Amino acid sequence: MDRRAFLKDSVRTAAALSAAGSGLALRGCSKGRDLDLLVAGGTVYDGSGGPPVRADVGISGGAVREVGRIRRSRAAAVVEAGGLAVSPGFIDIHNHTDVHLLVDPKAESAVRQGVATLVSGQCGESPFPLDDGAYEEMRADLSRDYSLELDWRDIGGFLGRLERSGAALNYSTFVGQGAVRAAVMGRGDRAPSAAELEEMKRLVAEAMAGGALGLSSGLEYTPGSFASTEELIALCRVAARTGGVYATHMRDEEDAVVEAAAEALRIARETPIRLQVSHLKVGFAANWPKLDTVMDMLGKARAEGIDFRADRYPYIASATGLSTLFPVWSREGGTEGFLARLRDPALDARLRAHIAEQEKGYGSWDKVLISDVATDKNRDLEGRDILTAAGGRPPYEFMRDLLIEEGDRVGMVSFYGSEDNLKRILSCPLVGVGSDAVAVAPAGPLAKGRPHPRTYGAFPRALGKYVREEKIAPLEEMVRKMTAMPADHLGLVRRGRIKVGWAADICVFDPDRIVDRATFREPAVFPEGVRTVIVNGQIVVEGGEHTGRLPGRVLRKNARGAVA
């Protein structure tokens, strides 16, 4: 259906749609209209995982007011959803958006997938708390890259800035353990003193009081990787006091993935705290059989009473910084320390040996693509694999020199996974969907490099390729895993279901056509089949196009563990 035809069918009058979008019903002007918006004639997947029903959904004041048969004449505006699926707006349980919303609050790559809520501050990274050094570094970066002023140091300042700026979708965040450690101890590899540990605990408590969902860790990244299990348990105990969740990018996702899973479960058991295993995966072909052991461990932990969930993006390639191919010890001390070690001839043999082991894991350097660089000088390398980009040079030397030239600002996409393992993980009832991406757009200041296609297509891909084509789960089950399940685990208040009195976050999509169109070669392409996205009762996407409205809310956890 083209845009003109959709608009004709989906909206009764332009004036009524404008009123619904502004959140103002026409009660005073149109007698008998007590609803701002009506989603009419769709097949409702309410998020519970139960069978769908044919029903209308009446919305007023940003909330669902009725579900059933509703007269169209009662609504100021009507979205015709006949033949379409109507579900809660999707919750991206693992997202890395933060300052990006200040640069472009429309969040197009996310909301046009049907996402209504972002869950950020993942992998130990959050834009708070900031010590003096981190503040100056971020201030310079934001000014250089986006002409954006930095005016916060803590969670209260950051979330307040977001609220003043506005956003197209809802936003919530963890506090990053790596950010907390850096603020107290810098980026060195050492154990904290008693006083330093107390200060880290204080910063976690401060973030929780300010509305953080819990604590996240990225134990393959510095400086978070330098923390012991005992240090992590101490910080998690603070987050657990107010119902926080521990979201972890485990210490290893390849050779030592079993040991890393055991550590995550130990932390959840001894704290105790609810656990979210981030982007559950097993990297490199030699390790793929280890998924059996990991899944068995998780199953036993669940039977034991450990409250955990996991998430996964529906691709067999990951995206992160190129520097993560290098050993953790080489990345101690931040960017300058890392670059100094790359330049040090005395360390060359050790670094080469480590990279040779990485090559064995991938099988060939054509499995790793350069996704983005910082300078125009090397822009032509974006989208090329390491083997090709090296042009006959030893790949280690090429990567080393590129990282030095670009000041460690090089992104990569790497193909590590098994399609069979991916389907097994995605079909697990305890695994939700997370994009592991940031909200960007094809044009403007956030149109940079060649991002992983999950940035534009994760949720439509899960519904199109893996539900409709691969049939790994019924549609109602995948919708549950994208909506009610993450909402319940995080404690989101009255979100994640289509239910009377709950927030009107709704996605209307065509289950027969929804599909991702982004590819690794051409990633900045919006999906097909997402017709309408409603956030807090306002239409943000109609006919697959962004309306420009910014009705999103910042969702904060309170002292009782609820997020509203």
C-alpha positions as semicolon CSV with decimal commas, in nm:
position;residue;x (nm);y (nm);z (nm)
1;M;0,000;0,000;0,000
2;D;0,144;0,340;-0,091
3;R;0,148;0,635;0,145
4;R;-0,149;0,812;-0,016
5;A;-0,371;0,505;0,004
6;F;-0,271;0,439;0,363
7;L;-0,349;0,793;0,469
8;K;-0,687;0,770;0,303
9;D;-0,772;0,449;0,489
10;S;-0,612;0,515;0,824
11;V;-0,714;0,869;0,914
12;R;-1,067;1,001;0,909
13;T;-0,980;1,369;0,879
14;A;-0,656;1,566;0,888
15;A;-0,793;1,796;1,154
16;A;-0,887;1,510;1,383
17;L;-0,549;1,345;1,341
18;S;-0,376;1,670;1,433
19;A;-0,580;1,691;1,751
20;A;-0,499;1,330;1,843
21;G;-0,132;1,391;1,782
22;S;-0,128;1,692;2,012
23;G;-0,295;1,486;2,288
24;L;-0,609;1,705;2,282
25;A;-0,942;1,534;2,219
26;L;-1,214;1,728;2,036
27;R;-1,466;1,688;2,313
28;G;-1,534;2,056;2,332
29;C;-1,587;2,085;1,956
30;S;-1,745;1,755;1,859
31;K;-2,034;1,627;2,060
32;G;-2,002;1,270;2,181
33;R;-1,633;1,229;2,109
34;D;-1,478;1,102;2,430
35;L;-1,171;0,935;2,277
36;D;-0,866;1,104;2,131
37;L;-0,784;0,814;1,902
38;L;-0,929;0,483;1,795
39;V;-0,729;0,195;1,649
40;A;-1,008;0,014;1,470
41;G;-1,059;-0,336;1,336
42;G;-0,715;-0,481;1,405
43;T;-0,605;-0,815;1,544
44;V;-0,486;-0,736;1,895
45;Y;-0,182;-0,915;2,036
46;D;-0,201;-0,773;2,387
47;G;0,152;-0,869;2,497
48;S;0,050;-1,145;2,735
49;G;0,138;-1,422;2,490
50;G;-0,223;-1,536;2,469
51;P;-0,416;-1,580;2,144
52;P;-0,497;-1,260;1,954
53;V;-0,849;-1,115;1,933
54;R;-1,021;-0,891;1,683
55;A;-1,088;-0,568;1,869
56;D;-1,079;-0,190;1,862
57;V;-0,854;0,003;2,100
58;G;-0,977;0,336;2,234
59;I;-0,720;0,588;2,358
60;S;-0,756;0,905;2,559
61;G;-0,517;1,111;2,769
62;G;-0,221;0,898;2,668
63;A;-0,371;0,573;2,797
64;V;-0,581;0,283;2,670
65;R;-0,942;0,342;2,780
66;E;-1,131;0,060;2,610
67;V;-1,061;-0,262;2,424
68;G;-1,353;-0,422;2,237
69;R;-1,614;-0,300;1,991
70;I;-1,606;0,079;1,988
71;R;-1,804;0,318;1,769
72;R;-1,583;0,520;1,539
73;S;-1,795;0,828;1,602
74;R;-1,661;0,843;1,958
75;A;-1,306;0,917;1,844
76;A;-1,145;1,239;1,726
77;A;-0,924;1,035;1,493
78;V;-0,928;0,679;1,369
79;V;-0,648;0,451;1,256
80;E;-0,798;0,178;1,040
81;A;-0,617;-0,145;1,130
82;G;-0,825;-0,404;0,945
83;G;-0,605;-0,697;0,841
84;L;-0,318;-0,569;1,057
85;A;-0,164;-0,671;1,390
86;V;-0,200;-0,434;1,684
87;S;0,055;-0,489;1,960
88;P;0,214;-0,296;2,243
89;G;0,499;-0,075;2,127
90;F;0,820;-0,276;2,137
91;I;1,067;-0,239;2,425
92;D;1,430;-0,244;2,315
93;I;1,571;-0,415;2,623
94;H;1,934;-0,360;2,518
95;N;2,009;-0,025;2,357
96;H;2,302;0,218;2,362
97;T;2,129;0,548;2,287
98;D;2,205;0,838;2,519
99;V;2,336;1,175;2,390
100;H;2,206;1,075;2,048
101;L;1,856;1,181;2,157
102;L;1,989;1,528;2,232
103;V;2,131;1,546;1,880
104;D;1,818;1,408;1,708
105;P;1,517;1,344;1,934
106;K;1,316;1,180;1,653
107;A;1,502;0,848;1,708
108;E;1,396;0,741;1,359
109;S;1,594;0,418;1,324
110;A;1,431;0,287;1,643
111;V;1,075;0,418;1,639
112;R;1,018;0,324;1,275
113;Q;1,081;-0,037;1,377
114;G;0,787;-0,013;1,617
115;V;1,000;0,057;1,925
116;A;0,830;0,275;2,185
117;T;1,079;0,240;2,474
118;L;1,459;0,232;2,482
119;V;1,649;0,067;2,767
120;S;1,997;0,215;2,765
121;G;2,309;0,254;2,982
122;Q;2,422;-0,094;2,880
123;C;2,754;-0,282;2,884
124;G;2,890;-0,077;3,173
125;E;2,860;0,249;2,981
126;S;2,643;0,545;3,080
127;P;2,692;0,920;3,031
128;F;2,710;0,959;3,408
129;P;2,859;0,980;3,664
130;L;3,135;1,204;3,532
131;D;3,450;1,295;3,721
132;D;3,649;1,600;3,609
133;G;3,853;1,409;3,352
134;A;3,554;1,229;3,198
135;Y;3,356;1,554;3,198
136;E;3,624;1,739;3,001
137;E;3,667;1,449;2,757
138;M;3,294;1,422;2,690
139;R;3,256;1,801;2,671
140;A;3,521;1,816;2,398
141;D;3,370;1,519;2,209
142;L;3,015;1,659;2,211
143;S;3,133;2,001;2,105
144;R;3,348;1,865;1,823
145;D;3,107;1,604;1,690
146;Y;2,767;1,766;1,744
147;S;2,814;2,127;1,863
148;L;2,637;2,010;2,177
149;E;2,690;2,160;2,521
150;L;2,753;1,933;2,818
151;D;2,569;2,052;3,129
152;W;2,538;1,744;3,354
153;R;2,753;1,518;3,566
154;D;2,502;1,281;3,725
155;I;2,187;1,092;3,630
156;G;1,960;1,370;3,748
157;G;2,127;1,623;3,523
158;F;2,127;1,392;3,220
159;L;1,765;1,278;3,250
160;G;1,655;1,634;3,318
161;R;1,829;1,748;3,001
162;L;1,650;1,475;2,804
163;E;1,313;1,581;2,943
164;R;1,372;1,942;2,841
165;S;1,481;1,834;2,493
166;G;1,199;1,585;2,433
167;A;1,206;1,257;2,242
168;A;0,985;1,054;2,013
169;L;0,990;0,752;2,243
170;N;1,028;0,658;2,607
171;Y;1,372;0,634;2,761
172;S;1,515;0,449;3,060
173;T;1,870;0,374;3,163
174;F;2,101;0,165;3,376
175;V;2,406;0,312;3,547
176;G;2,725;0,169;3,399
177;Q;2,967;-0,010;3,629
178;G;3,253;0,091;3,398
179;A;3,151;0,456;3,424
180;V;3,131;0,431;3,803
181;R;3,474;0,267;3,827
182;A;3,630;0,523;3,595
183;A;3,482;0,809;3,798
184;V;3,639;0,678;4,119
185;M;3,953;0,491;4,012
186;G;4,037;0,603;3,662
187;R;4,111;0,336;3,402
188;G;4,382;0,137;3,572
189;D;4,395;-0,237;3,639
190;R;4,398;-0,262;4,017
191;A;4,172;-0,350;4,305
192;P;3,989;-0,066;4,481
193;S;4,081;0,045;4,829
194;A;3,812;0,020;5,094
195;A;3,743;0,390;5,055
196;E;3,720;0,364;4,676
197;L;3,478;0,075;4,697
198;E;3,260;0,276;4,934
199;E;3,264;0,568;4,691
200;M;3,161;0,343;4,403
201;K;2,877;0,209;4,616
202;R;2,774;0,565;4,694
203;L;2,763;0,655;4,322
204;V;2,553;0,348;4,243
205;A;2,312;0,439;4,524
206;E;2,296;0,796;4,392
207;A;2,213;0,672;4,042
208;M;1,946;0,437;4,176
209;A;1,791;0,721;4,374
210;G;1,791;0,923;4,052
211;G;1,591;0,660;3,865
212;A;1,841;0,409;3,721
213;L;1,700;0,067;3,636
214;G;1,996;-0,104;3,795
215;L;2,363;-0,169;3,727
216;S;2,509;-0,277;3,394
217;S;2,852;-0,422;3,328
218;G;3,062;-0,469;3,017
219;L;3,326;-0,711;3,136
220;E;3,507;-0,731;2,802
221;Y;3,562;-0,354;2,808
222;T;3,797;-0,148;3,017
223;P;3,787;-0,035;3,292
224;G;3,492;-0,253;3,391
225;S;3,687;-0,565;3,300
226;F;3,932;-0,495;3,582
227;A;3,667;-0,553;3,849
228;S;3,667;-0,877;4,045
229;T;3,352;-1,081;4,096
230;E;3,348;-0,970;4,459
231;E;3,357;-0,603;4,357
232;L;3,063;-0,660;4,124
233;I;2,867;-0,836;4,398
234;A;2,923;-0,542;4,632
235;L;2,788;-0,294;4,378
236;C;2,497;-0,518;4,280
237;R;2,389;-0,539;4,643
238;V;2,344;-0,163;4,640
239;A;2,136;-0,174;4,320
240;A;1,927;-0,462;4,457
241;R;1,810;-0,262;4,761
242;T;1,560;-0,072;4,547
243;G;1,467;-0,355;4,313
244;G;1,739;-0,296;4,055
245;V;1,841;-0,534;3,778
246;Y;2,196;-0,643;3,694
247;A;2,247;-0,640;3,315
248;T;2,575;-0,794;3,210
249;H;2,779;-0,819;2,895
250;M;2,959;-1,122;3,032
251;R;3,335;-1,139;3,082
252;D;3,378;-1,367;2,781
253;E;3,148;-1,476;2,500
254;E;3,388;-1,708;2,321
255;D;3,642;-1,953;2,464
256;A;3,554;-1,891;2,831
257;V;3,180;-1,837;2,785
258;V;3,090;-2,117;3,027
259;E;3,305;-1,967;3,302
260;A;3,161;-1,622;3,228
261;A;2,804;-1,752;3,257
262;A;2,895;-1,913;3,588
263;E;3,023;-1,577;3,715
264;A;2,702;-1,397;3,612
265;L;2,490;-1,657;3,788
266;R;2,707;-1,642;4,098
267;I;2,655;-1,265;4,117
268;A;2,279;-1,307;4,081
269;R;2,275;-1,582;4,342
270;E;2,490;-1,416;4,606
271;T;2,356;-1,062;4,578
272;P;2,068;-1,161;4,516
273;I;1,951;-0,952;4,222
274;R;1,746;-0,998;3,907
275;L;1,976;-1,079;3,616
276;Q;1,968;-0,974;3,250
277;V;2,223;-1,153;3,031
278;S;2,302;-0,914;2,749
279;H;2,309;-1,032;2,386
280;L;2,340;-1,400;2,478
281;K;2,574;-1,566;2,228
282;V;2,865;-1,802;2,176
283;G;3,136;-1,680;1,943
284;F;3,360;-1,874;1,703
285;A;3,282;-2,211;1,548
286;A;3,503;-2,406;1,788
287;N;3,286;-2,281;2,076
288;W;2,939;-2,317;1,925
289;P;2,874;-2,654;2,097
290;K;2,920;-2,479;2,433
291;L;2,575;-2,329;2,395
292;D;2,435;-2,660;2,522
293;T;2,622;-2,617;2,849
294;V;2,529;-2,250;2,885
295;M;2,160;-2,314;2,823
296;D;2,165;-2,604;3,069
297;M;2,325;-2,379;3,332
298;L;2,061;-2,112;3,278
299;G;1,781;-2,366;3,295
300;K;1,907;-2,506;3,625
301;A;1,949;-2,153;3,764
302;R;1,590;-2,075;3,673
303;A;1,469;-2,392;3,843
304;E;1,671;-2,292;4,149
305;G;1,482;-1,962;4,165
306;I;1,727;-1,716;4,011
307;D;1,521;-1,448;3,840
308;F;1,693;-1,395;3,507
309;R;1,617;-1,303;3,149
310;A;1,840;-1,262;2,846
311;D;1,827;-1,072;2,520
312;R;1,959;-1,116;2,170
313;Y;1,965;-0,929;1,840
314;P;1,853;-1,144;1,542
315;Y;2,184;-1,151;1,354
316;I;2,500;-1,364;1,364
317;A;2,729;-1,061;1,350
318;S;2,815;-0,821;1,631
319;A;2,929;-0,458;1,630
320;T;3,174;-0,286;1,861
321;G;3,508;-0,106;1,855
322;L;3,797;-0,253;1,657
323;S;4,018;-0,215;1,964
324;T;3,831;-0,498;2,139
325;L;4,022;-0,742;1,918
326;F;4,329;-0,646;2,118
327;P;4,399;-0,784;2,467
328;V;4,245;-0,623;2,774
329;W;4,586;-0,547;2,924
330;S;4,675;-0,338;2,620
331;R;4,367;-0,118;2,672
332;E;4,445;-0,023;3,032
333;G;4,455;0,350;3,095
334;G;4,212;0,457;2,824
335;T;4,283;0,576;2,472
336;E;4,625;0,725;2,530
337;G;4,752;0,421;2,716
338;F;4,625;0,190;2,444
339;L;4,778;0,390;2,159
340;A;5,109;0,410;2,342
341;R;5,119;0,031;2,368
342;L;5,039;-0,006;1,998
343;R;5,340;0,215;1,924
344;D;5,574;0,030;2,161
345;P;5,806;-0,207;1,967
346;A;5,870;-0,404;2,286
347;L;5,504;-0,513;2,294
348;D;5,473;-0,591;1,925
349;A;5,531;-0,967;1,953
350;R;5,272;-1,009;2,231
351;L;5,011;-0,811;2,039
352;R;5,077;-1,002;1,717
353;A;5,035;-1,332;1,897
354;H;4,701;-1,225;2,042
355;I;4,571;-1,109;1,705
356;A;4,683;-1,439;1,551
357;E;4,461;-1,621;1,803
358;Q;4,172;-1,394;1,713
359;E;4,222;-1,482;1,347
360;K;4,194;-1,851;1,432
361;G;3,860;-1,783;1,595
362;Y;3,717;-1,602;1,295
363;G;3,886;-1,826;1,041
364;S;3,968;-1,532;0,816
365;W;3,983;-1,155;0,842
366;D;3,715;-1,124;0,574
367;K;3,472;-1,196;0,862
368;V;3,543;-0,852;1,013
369;L;3,418;-0,530;0,848
370;I;3,518;-0,172;0,922
371;S;3,191;0,005;1,005
372;D;3,308;0,359;1,075
373;V;3,616;0,577;1,115
374;A;3,665;0,926;1,255
375;T;3,849;1,100;0,972
376;D;3,773;1,161;0,606
377;K;4,118;1,032;0,518
378;N;4,008;0,671;0,577
379;R;3,639;0,708;0,491
380;D;3,672;0,478;0,190
381;L;3,751;0,190;0,426
382;E;3,399;0,191;0,573
383;G;3,210;-0,121;0,469
384;R;3,524;-0,309;0,364
385;D;3,652;-0,622;0,534
386;I;3,992;-0,626;0,702
387;L;4,146;-0,862;0,450
388;T;4,047;-0,644;0,154
389;A;4,113;-0,314;0,326
390;A;4,464;-0,423;0,427
391;G;4,554;-0,443;0,058
392;G;4,812;-0,715;0,099
393;R;4,962;-0,581;0,421
394;P;4,964;-0,806;0,728
395;P;4,620;-0,753;0,885
396;Y;4,771;-0,697;1,229
397;E;4,985;-0,409;1,102
398;F;4,694;-0,261;0,911
399;M;4,466;-0,265;1,216
400;R;4,738;-0,132;1,446
401;D;4,821;0,159;1,218
402;L;4,455;0,240;1,148
403;L;4,375;0,256;1,519
404;I;4,670;0,487;1,574
405;E;4,572;0,711;1,283
406;E;4,210;0,731;1,396
407;G;4,283;0,775;1,766
408;D;4,106;0,445;1,849
409;R;3,783;0,570;1,688
410;V;3,723;0,275;1,458
411;G;3,411;0,061;1,461
412;M;3,378;-0,296;1,338
413;V;3,113;-0,552;1,250
414;S;3,228;-0,910;1,301
415;F;3,068;-1,238;1,191
416;Y;3,117;-1,483;1,475
417;G;2,795;-1,680;1,509
418;S;2,591;-1,983;1,415
419;E;2,247;-1,947;1,259
420;D;2,129;-2,264;1,436
421;N;2,246;-2,127;1,772
422;L;2,080;-1,794;1,699
423;K;1,744;-1,959;1,633
424;R;1,775;-2,169;1,946
425;I;1,850;-1,861;2,158
426;L;1,577;-1,646;2,003
427;S;1,316;-1,918;2,052
428;C;1,388;-1,952;2,425
429;P;1,092;-1,818;2,629
430;L;1,329;-1,624;2,857
431;V;1,512;-1,440;2,577
432;G;1,383;-1,106;2,452
433;V;1,494;-0,891;2,162
434;G;1,743;-0,606;2,193
435;S;1,897;-0,414;1,906
436;D;2,231;-0,346;2,080
437;A;2,230;-0,028;1,869
438;V;2,190;0,349;1,895
439;A;1,908;0,556;1,750
440;V;2,031;0,725;1,433
441;A;1,895;0,845;1,096
442;P;1,997;0,816;0,730
443;A;2,065;1,190;0,710
444;G;2,188;1,458;0,947
445;P;2,454;1,456;1,219
446;L;2,389;1,093;1,317
447;A;2,428;0,958;0,963
448;K;2,778;0,827;1,007
449;G;2,959;0,522;0,876
450;R;2,790;0,193;0,797
451;P;2,621;0,080;1,117
452;H;2,515;-0,275;1,183
453;P;2,177;-0,337;1,010
454;R;2,025;-0,420;1,348
455;T;2,019;-0,043;1,398
456;Y;1,735;-0,020;1,146
457;G;1,592;-0,371;1,138
458;A;1,622;-0,580;1,454
459;F;1,254;-0,597;1,550
460;P;1,103;-0,634;1,201
461;R;1,365;-0,902;1,132
462;A;1,261;-1,099;1,439
463;L;0,896;-1,084;1,330
464;G;0,951;-1,130;0,956
465;K;1,241;-1,368;0,911
466;Y;1,227;-1,563;1,235
467;V;0,853;-1,577;1,308
468;R;0,689;-1,568;0,965
469;E;0,958;-1,744;0,763
470;E;1,155;-1,961;1,007
471;K;0,860;-2,019;1,244
472;I;1,078;-2,038;1,554
473;A;0,788;-1,909;1,768
474;P;0,424;-1,804;1,725
475;L;0,369;-1,436;1,660
476;E;0,195;-1,384;1,995
477;E;0,496;-1,535;2,174
478;M;0,750;-1,314;1,999
479;V;0,535;-1,010;2,072
480;R;0,533;-1,109;2,442
481;K;0,912;-1,135;2,439
482;M;0,933;-0,782;2,294
483;T;0,678;-0,620;2,525
484;A;0,533;-0,765;2,845
485;M;0,834;-0,979;2,932
486;P;1,092;-0,699;2,942
487;A;0,840;-0,462;3,102
488;D;0,772;-0,708;3,384
489;H;1,139;-0,787;3,439
490;L;1,236;-0,422;3,461
491;G;0,931;-0,318;3,661
492;L;0,788;-0,076;3,403
493;V;0,457;0,052;3,537
494;R;0,154;-0,007;3,313
495;R;0,359;-0,065;3,000
496;G;0,414;-0,364;2,777
497;R;0,049;-0,465;2,738
498;I;-0,261;-0,338;2,563
499;K;-0,479;-0,313;2,868
500;V;-0,730;-0,064;3,001
501;G;-0,557;0,202;3,208
502;W;-0,213;0,122;3,069
503;A;0,003;0,357;2,862
504;A;-0,100;0,377;2,498
505;D;0,228;0,262;2,343
506;I;0,110;0,074;2,034
507;C;0,254;-0,065;1,712
508;V;0,032;-0,143;1,413
509;F;0,207;-0,367;1,162
510;D;0,134;-0,601;0,875
511;P;0,236;-0,952;0,989
512;D;0,246;-1,069;0,627
513;R;0,482;-0,796;0,511
514;I;0,689;-0,682;0,807
515;V;1,055;-0,729;0,725
516;D;1,392;-0,565;0,769
517;R;1,545;-0,408;0,458
518;A;1,878;-0,297;0,606
519;T;2,181;-0,494;0,493
520;F;2,548;-0,491;0,584
521;R;2,623;-0,319;0,253
522;E;2,330;-0,073;0,275
523;P;2,237;-0,052;0,645
524;A;2,054;0,283;0,659
525;V;1,725;0,154;0,516
526;F;1,399;0,156;0,709
527;P;1,191;-0,163;0,738
528;E;0,866;-0,244;0,565
529;G;0,535;-0,333;0,723
530;V;0,534;-0,103;1,028
531;R;0,231;0,117;0,960
532;T;0,161;0,317;1,275
533;V;0,349;0,370;1,600
534;I;0,176;0,541;1,891
535;V;0,371;0,660;2,196
536;N;0,182;0,778;2,503
537;G;-0,131;0,817;2,291
538;Q;0,027;1,026;2,015
539;I;0,099;0,911;1,660
540;V;0,473;0,921;1,598
541;V;0,481;0,706;1,284
542;E;0,196;0,697;1,033
543;G;0,209;0,527;0,698
544;G;0,564;0,430;0,779
545;E;0,671;0,796;0,805
546;H;0,775;0,997;1,110
547;T;0,528;1,268;1,212
548;G;0,788;1,472;1,402
549;R;0,603;1,446;1,732
550;L;0,802;1,399;2,053
551;P;0,566;1,249;2,315
552;G;0,822;1,019;2,480
553;R;0,878;1,017;2,854
554;V;1,178;0,951;3,075
555;L;1,099;0,643;3,283
556;R;1,260;0,634;3,628
557;K;1,277;0,357;3,885
558;N;1,155;0,457;4,231
559;A;1,249;0,332;4,576
560;R;0,987;0,056;4,552
561;G;1,142;-0,080;4,233
562;A;0,868;0,045;3,999
563;V;0,957;0,233;3,682
564;A;0,727;0,518;3,579
